[in-house]
C-alpha cells in the first residue's frame, strides 16, 4: 500500500518522486484536495498556462473513453519540457481508465487525479493504493495544530505577527475547508496591513466563521440537555454540507473548553477564546450542570465516536448523531 501518512504528505507534495507518477488526491476537505493537487501540478510542469505542458481532463469524459487517459499521458510535448495530466473525478466510473494507465504510465509525465471523499473500499482508492507506481494522498479536515501552522505561515508571508489572544480567538473560527480557512486568514492579514501585529480587535472586526456553518447552536443544545433541538440542529448542519467529522471536532473542542474552565474554576467572561455574548447563558448553565468527571467521560465518549466516524465513512453520520444525542440525554442527569 502506498498511502502516505499526514506527516509525509507535505514533503511529497513539495518534491514528488518519479517512482510514483500517478497521484490520487482525495478526501472530505475539498479545499485541501484542490490545494494539494494544484501544488503537485505546479512543481511538475514549467508553465501551468501552457496547454501543451498541462492537460486538464474531466473524469466523466475519461470514463466514457478509457483509452484517452493513456494516450494523453504518452503524448510527446510539442515543444519539449515537462508534462502533466490533471484529472478531476466525476460521478462516472473512472477505474477502467486508471487501471489501463497504471499498466502503461510514462514515468516522465505526472498524473494527478483529484477526487472527493472515498471510503476505504472505494474502487478508485483501492486500485491506486495497490499499484506500485501510484500513491494516494488523503485530505482530512485540519486539526488545531495544522490550523496554527497555517496561520503562522500566512502571517509570516504577509510580514506580520499575531498576538496570542488573537490567535486563540481565531483558531475556533477556522476549519472544515482549507480554501475557506486560508481565505479568512489572508483577509485578516490584508486588513492588518500597515501594522506589525494582528490584534484581537482585528479578528473580531474581520473574521467570519470559516466553517460551512456555525455550530454553536448545536453544541449548546447538546450540553443543555435538549436532544430534540440537538437533532434538528444536527440535521441543519448536515443539510448545509458540514461533514460529521467537522461537527465532532466542534463538539470536542467545546467539551475541552468546558473541562478546562471547570478544572481552573474559570468564569465565562475569562474563557479563551472569548465566548460570544449571545452564548453566555448557555455556557454558564453547562458549567453548572457538567462536573469535571462527567466532562472527562464525555471527552472519552466523543473521542471514541470521532475515531469511528473517521474509520467508517459510510456510517459517519449516524455514528456522530447517536453520540451527540446520547450526550444531550445524559446532560439532563445530575449524577
Secondary structure, DSSP 8 states (H G I E B T S, - for coil): --B--HHHHHHHHHS--TT--EEEEE-S-HHHHHHHHHHHHHTT-S-TT-TTTEEEEEHHHHHHSTHHHHHHHT---TT-S-EEEEEE--SS--HHHHHHHHHH--TTEEEEEE-----TT-HHHHHHHH-TTEEEEE-----HHHHHHHHHHHHHHTT-EE-HHHHHHHHTT--S-HHHHHHHHHHHHHHTTTSSEE-HHHHHHH----SSS--HHHHHHHHTT-HHHHHHHHHHHHHTT--HHHHHHHHHHHHHHHHHHHHHT--GGG-SS---GGGHHHHHHHHHH--HHHHHHHHHHHHHHHHHHHH-GGGHHHHHHHHHHHHHHHTT---
